[in-house]
Amino acid sequence: MKILLIGGGTGGHITPLLAVARELKELRPDIELIGVCEKNAKFIHLFEKSPDIDQVYQIRAGKYRRYSGLPLKERLTDVKTPLLNARDAFRTVTGYQQARRLLKRLKPDAILIKGGFVAVPVGLAASKLKVPFLTHDSDSMPGLANRIVGRWATWHATGMPAELYTYPKDKTF
């Protein structure tokens, strides 16, 4: 069995995935676990140094910046944020193509998506290729990436009671 573990390049995404990897390896030592995070991830070394992760890949991903807390005047005069969002939209498209190729090559049995920008291209590719995936939200409110790809997820795991989430109740535990 082959499972992809997807998470942004932060410790907040990777360390929970490493805990899951350790448990999965204890249950099934023959399982193949593959870590995937965004290109140039700050904490990729956590995946690379883990004895439970068999392979590590990086793909492009783009951040969607939204600063709704800023005063209206600042939002209207902000030129930098829309330009960065446009650039990162192209990164997400590139990441989708990379994720699609990676999924076709690796043929995973399932995917666990913890969140982060990299979740979007991988989740979209998985949905198109009919690879089952599970989102995981530790917080009481899902992150943007999991909210985007959640509509195609096979299941949703949450850290709080399912009633607090907008995911379908029959697919949430």
Salt bridges, closest charged atoms under 4 A:
ASP30 OD1 - ARG28 NE 3.64
ASP54 OD2 - LYS25 NZ 2.91
ASP88 OD2 - ARG65 NH2 2.95
ASP88 OD1 - ARG87 NE 2.94
ASP88 OD1 - ARG91 NH1 3.37
